């Protein structure tokens, strides 16, 4: 490419365009080979791939997911990609959209500690849809997954906490679209210059606010689909020659300054390719609620278990929160009106876990079927208060500390302190990850097919084609 052509793409000096943060991230995404991914990262990518597939399968029948997948069936053109739960095949862009909505549909998907990000629900649907379309190998899919997970995490670190705390944006699409775009571009074999354009176009797809944390609403689930779809579209347009700003992340009118009051742009490229931020932050969910509530549930369960008393003896529960959580999960209150509201209500989720003895998929599904009107849960939820706690606030955003004070009817009190199960401070074991996958997947496919998927994910790098991984899931 000539200097003039580079200038046309960047809208600035070509050499500067290739040395900025966006360009360095693009070089990483375009140049990563399967052999460059360390074994620790490979193992984590496989765990999160398996987890995301289980979530997509189990959530496919939820009403808001059906709206999204019916939309794909009605408006999507035929193609090579598998929309889970549908015998037909569709174009990769809308397939990624539908599967991503399912993957983010019921607060069971992964996150990245300190990045406030959900890498799996945008990266996995994108890689599988584009990978099927291109008949990519399992090794290439693994490299693309690693690119996507790492990109989402690093962009998320740069923006956290200001993205949400100061501006109220939702990270799943804002930083997720960059991971999806980079992963799709990697599978398409884009060079650095085209990858710069891919990221530049992705910046125009970054969107979504967290108003749902104040009033509920299905739209929260849509954000993963918008991120995955936008990522595929961005890579395709760049591959066709469409141009975009070369400094979309760090530029004077770029994404960081537009979406954040404060940000750390160096986090995006610091030791990029040498240190894997996702590997140190990868978090899976055993509970079916906002990630920042899980530590609080664990702390409340710990406190009651060690007290020698029962839930019926509780007079009041005080939950300590950090600044972000005060608005993110502390605003809806004890009487949510829909699933999003319930899963983003500290009051309701802590009470539900204590009253029903669980916070898993079935617990929230039962609550959904009962319109979140269980009188025993609501009675306890009304006795939950949230307060800004200096210790919790000091730990955020690197750690979500659960800190709960419980007072009993006889005047005695106890306290629970915990970090979230599934986080790097208390990770799920491989057996627990597989058990979660089976419990979700076997609602939809026979046990033998679920076991086959576990084996195929383990052997991902050996697969000739991504399609082999999805074959057991295409038929019911």
Residue pairs with C-beta under 8 A, 6 or more apart in sequence:
1 193
3 14
6 14
6 17
6 18
6 193
7 13
7 14
8 243
9 17
9 193
9 196
9 197
9 243
9 244
9 246
10 16
10 17
10 196
10 245
10 246
10 247
11 245
11 246
12 246
12 247
17 23
17 196
17 246
17 247
18 192
18 193
18 196
18 246
20 246
20 247
20 250
21 247
21 249
21 250
21 265
21 268
21 269
22 196
22 199
22 200
22 246
22 247
22 248
22 249
22 250
22 251
22 254
23 192
23 196
23 246
23 247
24 268
24 269
24 272
25 151
25 154
25 182
25 199
25 249
25 268
25 269
25 272
26 182
26 192
26 193
26 195
26 196
26 198
26 199
27 192
27 195
28 147
28 150
28 269
28 272
28 273
29 147
29 151
29 182
29 183
29 185
29 186
29 195
30 185
30 186
30 190
30 191
30 192
30 194
30 195
31 192
32 143
32 146
32 147
32 186
32 273
33 143
34 139
34 140
34 142
34 143
34 461
36 143
36 273
37 45
37 142
37 143
37 146
38 276
38 279
40 276
40 279
41 146
41 150
41 276
41 278
41 279
42 142
42 146
42 461
44 149
44 278
44 279
44 282
45 142
45 145
45 146
45 149
46 142
46 457
46 458
46 460
47 282
47 284
47 430
47 433
48 110
48 119
48 120
48 124
48 149
48 282
48 284
49 120
49 124
49 145
49 457
49 460
50 433
50 434
50 437
50 453
50 454
50 457
51 109
51 110
51 120
51 284
51 433
51 436
51 437
52 103
52 109
52 110
52 120
52 121
52 124
52 125
53 124
53 437
53 441
53 453
53 457
53 473
54 436
54 437
54 438
54 439
54 440
54 441
55 102
55 103
55 105
55 106
55 108
55 109
55 121
55 440
56 84
56 99
56 102
56 103
56 125
57 84
57 85
57 102
57 440
57 441
57 443
57 444
57 445
57 473
58 106
58 108
58 361
58 440
58 441
58 443
58 444
59 65
59 102
59 103
59 105
59 106
59 108
60 66
60 69
60 84
60 85
60 102
60 444
61 85
62 102
62 105
62 106
64 101
64 105
64 218
64 221
65 101
65 102
65 105
65 221
67 218
68 97
68 98
68 101
68 102
68 221
68 222
68 225
69 83
69 85
69 86
69 98
69 101
69 102
71 94
71 98
72 83
72 86
72 90
72 94
72 95
72 97
72 98
73 83
73 86
73 88
73 90
75 94
76 83
76 90
76 91
76 93
76 94
76 95
76 98
77 90
77 91
77 94
78 88
78 89
78 90
78 91
79 89
79 90
79 91
79 92
79 95
79 133
80 89
80 92
80 132
80 133
80 135
81 89
81 90
81 91
81 92
81 95
81 96
81 128
81 129
81 130
81 132
81 133
82 89
82 95
82 128
82 129
82 132
82 467
82 470
82 473
82 474
83 89
83 90
83 95
83 98
83 99
84 99
84 102
84 473
85 102
85 444
85 476
87 474
87 475
89 95
90 98
91 133
92 129
92 130
92 132
92 133
92 232
93 129
93 229
93 232
93 233
93 236
94 229
95 125
95 129
96 125
96 126
96 128
96 129
96 130
96 180
96 225
96 228
96 229
96 231
96 232
97 125
97 225
97 226
97 228
97 229
98 125
98 225
99 124
99 125
99 128
99 129
99 228
100 121
100 122
100 125
100 126
100 224
100 225
100 227
100 228
100 229
101 221
101 222
101 224
101 225
103 109
103 120
103 121
103 124
103 125
103 224
104 118
104 121
104 172
104 220
104 221
104 223
104 224
104 225
105 221
106 288
106 339
106 343
106 361
106 364
106 365
107 285
107 288
107 289
107 290
107 343
107 364
108 285
108 288
108 361
108 440
109 118
109 120
109 121
109 224
109 285
110 118
110 119
110 120
110 121
110 282
110 283
110 284
110 285
111 117
111 118
111 119
111 283
111 285
111 291
112 118
112 119
112 149
112 152
112 153
112 156
112 277
112 278
112 281
112 282
112 283
113 281
113 282
113 283
113 398
113 399
113 400
113 423
113 424
114 157
114 160
114 281
114 397
114 398
114 399
115 152
115 153
115 154
115 156
115 157
115 160
115 171
115 175
115 277
115 281
116 156
116 159
116 160
116 161
116 163
116 164
116 171
116 324
116 397
117 152
117 153
117 155
117 156
117 160
117 171
117 172
117 175
117 176
118 152
118 171
118 172
118 176
118 224
119 148
119 149
119 152
119 153
119 176
119 179
119 278
120 149
121 172
121 176
121 224
121 228
122 148
122 152
122 172
122 173
122 176
122 177
122 179
122 180
122 224
122 227
122 228
122 231
123 145
123 148
123 149
123 152
123 176
123 179
123 180
123 183
124 145
125 224
125 228
126 148
126 180
126 183
126 184
126 228
126 231
126 232
127 141
127 144
127 145
127 148
127 183
127 184
127 187
127 466
128 141
128 466
128 469
128 470
129 228
129 232
130 136
130 144
130 183
130 184
130 187
130 188
130 232
130 235
131 140
131 141
131 144
131 187
131 466
132 466
132 467
132 470
134 187
134 188
135 465
135 466
135 467
136 144
136 187
136 465
136 466
137 463
137 464
137 465
137 466
138 459
138 460
138 461
138 462
138 463
138 464
138 465
138 466
138 468
138 469
139 460
139 461
139 462
139 463
140 186
140 187
141 187
141 460
141 463
141 466
141 469
142 460
142 461
143 186
144 183
144 184
144 186
144 187
145 183
146 276
147 179
147 182
147 183
147 186
148 179
148 180
148 182
148 183
149 179
149 278
149 282
150 179
150 276
150 277
150 278
151 178
151 179
151 182
151 183
152 175
152 176
152 178
152 179
152 278
153 277
153 278
153 281
154 267
154 268
154 269
154 272
154 277
155 175
155 178
155 179
155 249
155 268
156 171
156 175
157 264
157 267
157 268
157 277
158 249
158 256
158 263
158 264
158 265
158 266
158 267
158 268
159 171
159 174
159 175
159 256
159 259
159 260
159 263
160 171
160 397
161 323
161 324
161 396
161 397
162 260
162 261
162 262
162 263
163 169
163 171
163 174
163 175
163 259
163 260
164 170
164 171
164 210
164 324
164 328
165 323
165 324
165 327
166 260
166 261
166 262
167 259
167 260
167 261
168 209
168 210
168 211
169 207
169 208
169 209
169 210
169 259
170 208
170 209
170 210
170 212
170 220
170 223
172 208
172 223
172 224
172 227
173 205
173 206
173 207
173 208
173 223
173 224
173 226
173 227
173 230
174 206
174 207
174 208
174 255
174 259
175 206
176 223
176 224
176 227
176 228
176 231
177 202
177 205
177 206
177 226
177 227
177 228
177 230
177 231
177 234
178 199
178 202
178 203
178 206
178 231
178 249
179 227
179 231
180 202
180 227
180 228
180 230
180 231
180 232
181 198
181 199
181 201
181 202
181 205
181 230
181 231
181 232
181 234
181 235
182 195
182 198
182 199
182 231
183 231
184 198
184 231
184 232
184 234
184 235
184 236
185 194
185 195
185 198
185 234
185 235
185 238
185 239
188 235
188 236
188 239
190 198
190 235
190 238
190 239
194 238
194 239
195 238
196 244
196 246
197 237
197 238
197 242
197 243
197 244
198 234
198 235
198 237
198 238
198 239
198 244
199 234
199 244
199 248
199 249
200 238
200 243
200 244
200 245
200 246
200 248
201 233
201 234
201 237
201 238
201 242
201 244
202 230
202 231
202 234
202 248
203 244
203 245
203 248
203 249
203 254
203 255
204 244
205 226
205 227
205 229
205 230
205 231
205 233
205 234
206 230
206 255
206 259
207 223
207 226
208 219
208 222
208 223
208 226
210 220
210 328
211 217
212 219
212 220
212 340
212 344
213 327
213 328
213 329
213 331
213 332
213 344
214 327
214 331
214 332
215 332
215 341
216 332
216 336
216 337
216 338
216 339
216 340
216 341
216 344
217 338
217 340
218 338
218 340
220 340
221 340
238 244
245 251
245 254
247 254
248 254
248 255
249 255
249 256
249 265
249 268
250 256
250 265
250 268
251 257
256 263
256 265
257 263
267 277
280 424
281 424
282 424
283 291
283 420
283 422
283 423
283 424
284 422
284 427
284 428
284 433
284 436
285 291
285 294
285 422
286 294
286 359
286 360
286 421
286 422
286 428
286 432
286 436
287 293
287 294
287 297
287 353
287 359
287 360
287 421
287 422
288 343
288 359
288 360
288 361
288 363
288 364
289 297
289 342
289 343
289 344
289 349
289 359
289 364
290 328
290 329
290 343
290 344
290 349
291 400
291 420
292 324
292 325
292 328
292 329
292 400
293 329
293 343
293 344
293 346
293 349
293 350
294 359
294 400
294 402
294 420
294 421
294 422
294 423
295 400
295 401
295 402
295 418
295 419
295 420
295 423
296 319
296 346
296 349
296 350
296 402
296 403
296 404
297 349
297 350
297 353
297 359
297 402
298 402
298 416
298 418
298 419
298 420
298 421
298 426
299 402
299 403
299 404
299 416
299 417
299 418
300 317
300 319
300 350
300 353
300 354
300 402
300 404
300 406
300 416
301 353
301 354
301 416
302 416
302 417
302 418
303 404
303 405
303 406
303 414
303 415
303 416
304 310
304 311
304 314
304 354
304 406
304 414
304 416
306 414
306 416
307 406
307 408
307 412
307 414
309 408
309 412
311 354
311 355
311 380
313 408
313 409
313 410
314 354
314 380
314 383
314 406
314 407
314 408
314 409
315 383
315 407
315 408
315 409
316 383
316 384
316 385
316 406
316 407
317 350
317 351
317 380
317 383
317 384
317 385
317 404
317 405
317 406
317 407
318 384
318 385
318 386
318 387
318 404
318 405
318 406
318 407
319 346
319 350
319 384
319 385
319 386
319 387
319 403
319 404
320 386
320 387
320 388
320 389
320 391
320 392
320 401
320 403
320 404
320 405
321 329
321 330
321 346
321 386
321 387
321 388
321 389
321 392
321 393
322 388
322 389
322 392
322 393
322 395
322 396
322 397
322 400
322 401
323 388
323 393
323 396
324 396
324 397
325 346
325 386
325 392
325 396
325 400
326 386
326 388
328 344
329 344
329 345
329 346
329 349
330 346
330 386
332 341
332 344
332 345
332 347
332 348
333 345
333 347
334 345
334 347
334 348
334 351
334 378
334 381
334 382
334 384
335 348
335 372
335 378
335 381
335 382
336 342
336 344
336 345
336 348
336 372
337 372
338 372
339 364
339 368
339 372
341 348
341 372
342 348
342 349
342 352
342 364
342 367
342 368
342 372
343 349
343 364
345 381
346 384
346 386
347 381
347 382
347 384
347 386
348 372
348 377
348 378
348 381
349 359
350 381
350 384
350 404
351 377
351 378
351 380
351 381
351 383
351 384
352 359
352 363
352 364
352 367
352 374
352 377
352 381
353 359
353 363
354 380
355 374
355 376
355 377
355 380
356 363
356 366
356 377
361 439
361 440
367 374
367 377
389 403
391 401
391 403
392 400
392 401
392 403
395 401
399 419
399 423
399 425
400 419
400 420
400 423
401 417
401 418
401 419
402 416
402 417
402 418
402 419
402 420
403 415
403 416
403 417
404 415
404 416
404 417
405 413
405 414
405 415
406 413
406 414
406 415
406 416
407 413
408 414
418 426
419 425
419 426
420 426
421 428
422 428
428 436
434 454
437 450
437 453
437 454
438 447
438 450
438 451
438 454
441 449
441 450
441 453
442 450
444 476
445 472
445 473
445 476
449 472
449 473
450 472
452 472
453 469
453 472
453 473
456 463
456 468
456 469
456 472
457 469
460 469
463 469
